[in-house]
Amino acid sequence: METCYPHAMKEYSSAPLGRVSLPQVMQALSDPCRLAIVRALLEKGELACNEVPLKIAKATRSHHFTILREAGLLKTRTAGTKCLSSIRKDEVEARFPGLLDLVVRVDKTAKPKKLKK
């Protein structure tokens, strides 16, 4: 659970989207766990990282949120003892039109196809 205590409130910052390239964003979205995080946040809005249903270790979960924040996709704020993350929808849509719609629409059960030689 991502918990912030009043005596040690952590400040979170997201990368300015103007400095983020499409390959950086695509790499952040290339992991199934990070795709699940983005989908959950798009569906539910603002969530604490422990509220996203993933069967992974706390440190791994935190790492995935950090990768998405560094790619400019997430913003995180503190509210009491919780750290709540959400998708920067308007900013992402302005920089990469249609990207979030594609993330939502892509078949969640599809397995990658092997390229033919």
BABA-386769 format. One record per atom (N, C-alpha, C): x, y, z; residue number from 0. Coordinates in pm, 1 decimal. Each point is the difference from the previous one (the first is absolute). Example, Ala and Ser with C-alpha at 12.3 -4.5 7.8 and 13.67 -1.06 7.14 Angstrom:
BABA-386769
{site {1319.0; -569.0; 780.0}; 0}
{site {-89.0; 119.0; 0.0}; 0}
{site {90.0; 120.0; 0.0}; 0}
{site {-35.0; 105.0; -72.0}; 1}
{site {82.0; 119.0; 6.0}; 1}
{site {-77.0; 109.0; 73.0}; 1}
//
This chain:
BABA-386769
{site {83.9; -116.7; 0.0}; 0}
{site {-83.9; 116.7; 0.0}; 0}
{site {88.9; 123.6; 0.0}; 0}
{site {-28.2; 93.5; -84.8}; 1}
{site {76.8; 122.6; -8.0}; 1}
{site {-55.1; 96.9; 104.0}; 1}
{site {69.7; 11.1; 113.6}; 2}
{site {-47.2; 83.2; 108.6}; 2}
{site {97.9; 113.3; 22.8}; 2}
{site {-52.4; 118.9; 22.0}; 3}
{site {81.9; 116.4; 28.4}; 3}
{site {-34.4; 47.6; 139.8}; 3}
{site {98.2; 21.4; 82.5}; 4}
{site {-23.1; 44.9; 136.5}; 4}
{site {22.5; 150.2; 9.9}; 4}
{site {-78.8; 69.3; 82.4}; 5}
{site {7.5; 145.5; 10.6}; 5}
{site {139.9; 52.3; 29.8}; 5}
{site {78.6; -71.0; 79.7}; 6}
{site {133.6; 48.2; 33.4}; 6}
{site {99.1; -24.2; -112.6}; 6}
{site {-37.9; -78.8; -98.2}; 7}
{site {91.1; -29.2; -111.3}; 7}
{site {-77.9; -4.1; -130.7}; 7}
{site {-76.1; 104.8; -28.6}; 8}
{site {-80.2; 3.4; -122.4}; 8}
{site {91.3; 0.8; -121.6}; 8}
{site {-19.8; -95.5; -83.7}; 9}
{site {81.1; -11.2; -120.8}; 9}
{site {-62.3; 84.6; -110.1}; 9}
{site {84.4; 71.9; -69.7}; 10}
{site {-45.6; 79.6; -113.4}; 10}
{site {18.6; -83.1; -126.7}; 10}
{site {-101.7; -5.2; -82.7}; 11}
{site {6.9; -73.5; -125.7}; 11}
{site {-0.9; 99.7; -114.2}; 11}
{site {79.4; -28.5; -102.0}; 12}
{site {-2.8; 85.5; -118.1}; 12}
{site {-6.4; -89.1; -123.8}; 12}
{site {-64.7; 52.5; -101.0}; 13}
{site {-12.0; -71.3; -127.0}; 13}
{site {85.1; 70.7; -103.1}; 13}
{site {46.3; -75.6; -95.5}; 14}
{site {79.7; 58.9; -107.6}; 14}
{site {-85.9; 96.5; -81.4}; 14}
{site {55.2; 113.5; -40.3}; 15}
{site {-74.9; 88.1; -90.0}; 15}
{site {-23.6; -73.2; -132.2}; 15}
{site {-124.8; -10.1; -42.5}; 16}
{site {-30.8; -78.7; -119.8}; 16}
{site {66.2; 55.4; -126.2}; 16}
{site {29.8; 127.1; -2.7}; 17}
{site {68.3; 57.3; -115.6}; 17}
{site {140.4; -56.5; -19.6}; 17}
{site {54.3; -57.0; 104.6}; 18}
{site {135.5; -57.3; -4.9}; 18}
{site {-1.0; -151.6; -13.0}; 18}
{site {-117.9; -57.5; -4.8}; 19}
{site {-12.9; -145.7; -7.5}; 19}
{site {-27.0; -39.6; -144.9}; 19}
{site {75.2; -98.9; -47.4}; 20}
{site {-17.9; -46.4; -138.3}; 20}
{site {-99.1; -116.1; -5.0}; 20}
{site {-55.7; -22.7; -117.7}; 21}
{site {-91.0; -112.6; -17.9}; 21}
{site {67.5; -132.9; 34.2}; 21}
{site {124.7; -24.6; -42.4}; 22}
{site {64.1; -125.9; 39.6}; 22}
{site {10.9; -17.5; 152.3}; 22}
{site {22.0; 107.8; 74.0}; 23}
{site {5.5; -9.1; 146.8}; 23}
{site {-135.8; -43.3; 56.0}; 23}
{site {-106.4; 58.8; -51.2}; 24}
{site {-133.8; -34.2; 46.8}; 24}
{site {-34.4; -143.6; -38.7}; 24}
{site {33.5; -38.4; -122.2}; 25}
{site {-29.4; -136.6; -45.4}; 25}
{site {77.2; -102.7; 82.8}; 25}
{site {123.5; 31.8; 35.8}; 26}
{site {77.1; -91.8; 82.6}; 26}
{site {-64.4; -13.5; 138.2}; 26}
{site {-46.8; 111.3; 54.8}; 27}
{site {-67.8; -6.4; 129.9}; 27}
{site {-126.1; -84.9; -7.9}; 27}
{site {-67.7; 4.5; -113.3}; 28}
{site {-123.9; -76.2; -17.6}; 28}
{site {23.8; -143.2; -48.7}; 28}
{site {124.1; -37.5; -20.0}; 29}
{site {29.8; -132.3; -56.3}; 29}
{site {-10.2; -113.1; 102.6}; 29}
{site {-14.5; 32.3; 125.9}; 30}
{site {-9.8; -102.6; 104.2}; 30}
{site {-147.0; -25.6; 33.7}; 30}
{site {-41.4; -126.3; 7.4}; 31}
{site {-140.4; -31.9; 30.3}; 31}
{site {-48.6; 57.7; 133.7}; 31}
{site {84.5; 3.0; 100.8}; 32}
{site {-40.2; 57.4; 129.5}; 32}
{site {-25.2; 149.4; -13.6}; 32}
{site {86.2; 69.1; -73.4}; 33}
{site {-18.9; 144.7; -16.9}; 33}
{site {-123.4; 29.4; -84.7}; 33}
{site {-27.3; -85.0; -98.7}; 34}
{site {-124.4; 15.9; -76.8}; 34}
{site {-120.9; -17.6; 90.7}; 34}
{site {6.1; -96.8; 89.1}; 35}
{site {-110.5; -23.8; 93.2}; 35}
{site {-19.0; 119.4; 93.1}; 35}
{site {108.3; 60.2; 43.0}; 36}
{site {-7.3; 118.4; 85.4}; 36}
{site {-67.9; 114.4; -74.9}; 36}
{site {44.5; 24.9; -122.7}; 37}
{site {-57.6; 108.6; -79.7}; 37}
{site {-148.1; -24.7; -24.6}; 37}
{site {-35.3; -121.3; -35.8}; 38}
{site {-141.5; -32.3; -23.5}; 38}
{site {-83.8; 20.5; 126.1}; 38}
{site {51.7; -44.7; 114.0}; 39}
{site {-73.7; 15.6; 126.0}; 39}
{site {-20.3; 147.9; 32.7}; 39}
{site {103.3; 80.2; -20.1}; 40}
{site {-11.1; 142.5; 28.9}; 40}
{site {-93.4; 70.6; -98.1}; 40}
{site {1.5; -42.6; -125.5}; 41}
{site {-92.0; 58.6; -97.5}; 41}
{site {-144.6; -36.1; 34.0}; 41}
{site {-20.4; -121.1; 48.8}; 42}
{site {-135.0; -46.7; 32.8}; 42}
{site {-52.1; 60.0; 130.8}; 42}
{site {84.5; 2.0; 102.0}; 43}
{site {-45.8; 38.4; 134.1}; 43}
{site {36.4; 142.7; 38.5}; 43}
{site {91.6; 61.9; -72.4}; 44}
{site {43.1; 134.5; 36.3}; 44}
{site {122.6; -5.4; 88.7}; 44}
{site {-7.8; 64.7; 113.6}; 45}
{site {113.5; 12.1; 91.6}; 45}
{site {1.6; -116.3; 98.3}; 45}
{site {115.9; -68.0; 11.8}; 46}
{site {12.9; -114.7; 89.8}; 46}
{site {134.3; 2.5; 71.4}; 46}
{site {3.8; -58.7; 118.8}; 47}
{site {127.2; -29.1; 65.6}; 47}
{site {56.6; -123.4; -69.6}; 47}
{site {130.8; -14.0; 2.1}; 48}
{site {59.1; -110.6; -77.3}; 48}
{site {-45.0; -136.7; 50.1}; 48}
{site {-31.8; -13.6; 129.8}; 49}
{site {-45.6; -130.1; 50.0}; 49}
{site {-143.9; -30.7; -40.5}; 49}
{site {-70.0; 96.3; -58.0}; 50}
{site {-137.9; -21.1; -42.7}; 50}
{site {-9.5; -55.7; -142.5}; 50}
{site {113.1; -8.6; -67.6}; 51}
{site {3.1; -58.7; -134.1}; 51}
{site {22.5; -150.3; 17.2}; 51}
{site {-91.7; -82.9; -50.0}; 52}
{site {9.1; -144.6; 23.3}; 52}
{site {111.6; -68.0; -80.2}; 52}
{site {116.1; -11.5; 61.6}; 53}
{site {115.3; -68.1; -60.5}; 53}
{site {59.1; -95.8; 102.4}; 53}
{site {43.1; -114.9; -46.7}; 54}
{site {62.6; -97.4; 88.8}; 54}
{site {151.6; 11.0; -13.3}; 54}
{site {53.7; 111.8; 49.5}; 55}
{site {144.2; 24.5; -5.0}; 55}
{site {44.4; 58.5; 134.0}; 55}
{site {129.4; -7.1; 26.5}; 56}
{site {55.9; 52.4; 124.4}; 56}
{site {-16.0; 151.5; 7.7}; 56}
{site {-4.2; 50.6; 121.4}; 57}
{site {-15.9; 143.7; 23.6}; 57}
{site {109.2; 81.6; -70.4}; 57}
{site {123.8; -46.1; 8.9}; 58}
{site {111.1; 72.4; -63.2}; 58}
{site {-14.5; 1.0; -152.3}; 58}
{site {-45.3; -109.8; -56.3}; 59}
{site {-20.3; -8.4; -144.9}; 59}
{site {-113.3; 92.5; -42.4}; 59}
{site {-105.0; 0.6; 76.9}; 60}
{site {-114.9; 88.0; -26.7}; 60}
{site {45.6; 146.1; 0.6}; 60}
{site {74.9; 38.0; 101.6}; 61}
{site {50.7; 136.8; 12.2}; 61}
{site {89.3; 35.4; -118.8}; 61}
{site {81.9; -95.1; -42.0}; 62}
{site {87.7; 20.0; -116.1}; 62}
{site {-82.1; 28.8; -125.9}; 62}
{site {-106.6; -75.7; -21.0}; 63}
{site {-84.2; 20.3; -118.7}; 63}
{site {-65.5; 138.7; 1.6}; 63}
{site {-45.9; 44.1; 115.7}; 64}
{site {-57.6; 134.3; 9.8}; 64}
{site {105.8; 106.3; -29.8}; 64}
{site {122.2; -22.5; 47.2}; 65}
{site {109.3; 94.8; -26.3}; 65}
{site {29.5; 8.6; -149.1}; 65}
{site {5.5; -112.7; -68.7}; 66}
{site {25.9; -2.4; -144.5}; 66}
{site {-107.9; 78.7; -73.9}; 66}
{site {-125.1; -20.7; 36.8}; 67}
{site {-110.4; 71.5; -65.4}; 67}
{site {5.1; 150.1; 30.1}; 67}
{site {39.5; 36.5; 121.2}; 68}
{site {13.1; 141.3; 35.7}; 68}
{site {114.2; 64.4; -78.5}; 68}
{site {112.7; -71.3; -11.0}; 69}
{site {115.9; 51.4; -74.0}; 69}
{site {-29.3; 14.7; -148.9}; 69}
{site {-92.3; -78.9; -51.5}; 70}
{site {-39.9; 9.9; -140.5}; 70}
{site {-105.0; 109.8; -20.0}; 70}
{site {-37.0; 67.2; 107.9}; 71}
{site {-94.2; 110.6; -9.6}; 71}
{site {-145.9; -40.2; -3.5}; 71}
{site {-29.7; -127.4; 21.9}; 72}
{site {-137.9; -47.5; -10.6}; 72}
{site {-82.1; 20.7; 126.6}; 72}
{site {65.8; 0.5; 115.8}; 73}
{site {-70.4; 10.8; 127.5}; 73}
{site {33.7; 127.8; 73.1}; 73}
{site {-94.9; 41.0; 83.0}; 74}
{site {28.0; 102.0; 100.5}; 74}
{site {-39.9; -61.6; 133.7}; 74}
{site {72.0; 33.7; 105.0}; 75}
{site {-25.8; -55.2; 132.2}; 75}
{site {-6.2; 113.9; 100.8}; 75}
{site {-99.5; -6.9; 86.0}; 76}
{site {-15.4; 99.8; 105.6}; 76}
{site {-21.7; -71.0; 132.7}; 76}
{site {31.1; 68.8; 107.4}; 77}
{site {-24.2; -56.5; 132.0}; 77}
{site {-132.4; 53.2; 53.9}; 77}
{site {-71.0; -86.6; 69.2}; 78}
{site {-125.8; 35.4; 64.8}; 78}
{site {-1.4; -70.3; 134.8}; 78}
{site {30.5; 71.7; 104.1}; 79}
{site {12.8; -62.7; 131.1}; 79}
{site {118.7; -94.3; 0.1}; 79}
{site {-26.6; -126.9; 24.8}; 80}
{site {108.7; -98.4; 2.1}; 80}
{site {9.5; -79.5; -129.8}; 80}
{site {-82.5; 34.6; -98.0}; 81}
{site {1.3; -71.6; -128.3}; 81}
{site {69.3; 80.5; -108.5}; 81}
{site {55.7; -71.1; -94.2}; 82}
{site {53.6; 59.7; -121.7}; 82}
{site {-88.0; -48.6; -114.3}; 82}
{site {-67.5; 92.2; -64.7}; 83}
{site {-97.7; -34.7; -103.2}; 83}
{site {54.4; 35.7; -138.0}; 83}
{site {-11.4; -95.2; -91.8}; 84}
{site {48.1; 20.9; -136.7}; 84}
{site {-116.9; 4.1; -96.6}; 84}
{site {19.7; 74.9; -106.7}; 85}
{site {-98.9; 7.7; -107.3}; 85}
{site {73.2; 23.6; -131.4}; 85}
{site {-70.0; -26.6; -108.9}; 86}
{site {55.3; 21.2; -133.6}; 86}
{site {-11.0; 147.9; -35.6}; 86}
{site {101.4; 53.1; -62.2}; 87}
{site {-1.0; 138.8; -47.4}; 87}
{site {-70.9; 3.3; -135.7}; 87}
{site {-130.0; -29.9; 1.1}; 88}
{site {-77.6; -22.1; -122.9}; 88}
{site {12.2; 113.0; -101.5}; 88}
{site {-33.0; 120.4; 40.9}; 89}
{site {-1.1; 111.8; -95.2}; 89}
{site {138.0; 26.2; -57.9}; 89}
{site {101.4; -4.5; 85.0}; 90}
{site {136.3; 26.4; -46.0}; 90}
{site {50.7; -110.2; -92.8}; 90}
{site {-27.7; -125.7; 36.4}; 91}
{site {43.0; -113.1; -83.6}; 91}
{site {-73.0; 4.4; -133.9}; 91}
{site {-129.2; 26.9; 3.3}; 92}
{site {-79.0; 6.2; -123.9}; 92}
{site {49.4; 112.8; -90.5}; 92}
{site {37.0; 112.9; 57.9}; 93}
{site {50.8; 111.8; -79.9}; 93}
{site {134.6; -34.0; -64.2}; 93}
{site {84.9; -71.0; 73.8}; 94}
{site {135.1; -33.3; -50.5}; 94}
{site {-2.7; -121.2; -92.9}; 94}
{site {-80.1; -101.0; 34.9}; 95}
{site {-5.8; -125.1; -76.0}; 95}
{site {-146.6; -35.0; -27.6}; 95}
{site {-62.8; 68.1; -94.7}; 96}
{site {-143.4; -20.2; -25.8}; 96}
{site {-35.0; -146.6; -29.4}; 96}
{site {-101.3; -50.0; 69.1}; 97}
{site {-49.6; -135.5; -23.7}; 97}
{site {71.9; -109.3; 76.5}; 97}
{site {110.4; 32.2; 65.4}; 98}
{site {79.1; -103.0; 67.6}; 98}
{site {-78.1; -67.2; 113.4}; 98}
{site {-61.9; 77.7; 85.1}; 99}
{site {-72.7; -59.1; 112.8}; 99}
{site {-120.9; -79.9; -46.6}; 99}
{site {-64.9; 44.9; -106.2}; 100}
{site {-111.5; -75.6; -56.8}; 100}
{site {48.6; -135.9; -49.1}; 100}
{site {115.2; -3.1; -61.3}; 101}
{site {58.5; -125.4; -47.7}; 101}
{site {31.6; -92.9; 117.4}; 101}
{site {52.7; 54.8; 107.1}; 102}
{site {32.1; -80.4; 118.6}; 102}
{site {-126.1; -65.9; 54.9}; 102}
{site {-109.8; 72.9; 1.2}; 103}
{site {-126.6; -54.3; 51.0}; 103}
{site {-56.6; -103.6; -95.1}; 103}
{site {9.9; 24.3; -129.7}; 104}
{site {-63.2; -87.9; -99.5}; 104}
{site {76.2; -127.6; -29.0}; 104}
{site {130.4; 0.8; 14.6}; 105}
{site {79.1; -117.0; -37.8}; 105}
{site {-48.1; -122.1; 78.4}; 105}
{site {-3.1; -112.8; -66.9}; 106}
{site {-47.9; -125.2; 59.4}; 106}
{site {88.9; -39.7; 117.5}; 106}
{site {-58.2; -5.4; 117.8}; 107}
{site {74.6; -29.7; 121.6}; 107}
{site {44.4; -145.9; 7.2}; 107}
{site {-63.5; -86.4; -76.1}; 108}
{site {33.0; -142.8; 7.0}; 108}
{site {88.5; -44.9; -117.2}; 108}
{site {24.4; 89.3; -94.3}; 109}
{site {79.0; -37.2; -117.4}; 109}
{site {144.7; -26.8; 38.6}; 109}
{site {54.8; -102.4; -59.8}; 110}
{site {141.2; -31.1; 19.6}; 110}
{site {75.6; 52.2; -121.2}; 110}
{site {122.6; 51.7; 21.7}; 111}
{site {75.8; 51.7; -113.3}; 111}
{site {25.5; -110.1; -102.9}; 111}
{site {-12.5; 36.8; -126.4}; 112}
{site {26.2; -96.0; -107.3}; 112}
{site {146.9; 5.4; -37.2}; 112}
{site {54.1; -117.2; -29.7}; 113}
{site {138.7; -6.6; -40.9}; 113}
{site {10.9; 48.2; -144.2}; 113}
{site {106.3; 75.0; -24.6}; 114}
{site {22.9; 48.8; -135.5}; 114}
{site {50.0; -112.3; -88.2}; 114}
{site {-47.4; -6.8; -122.0}; 115}
{site {45.6; -100.9; -94.5}; 115}
{site {128.9; 47.9; -63.8}; 115}
{site {89.8; -93.1; -21.8}; 116}
{site {128.0; 34.7; -62.8}; 116}
{site {-8.0; -11.2; -149.1}; 116}
//
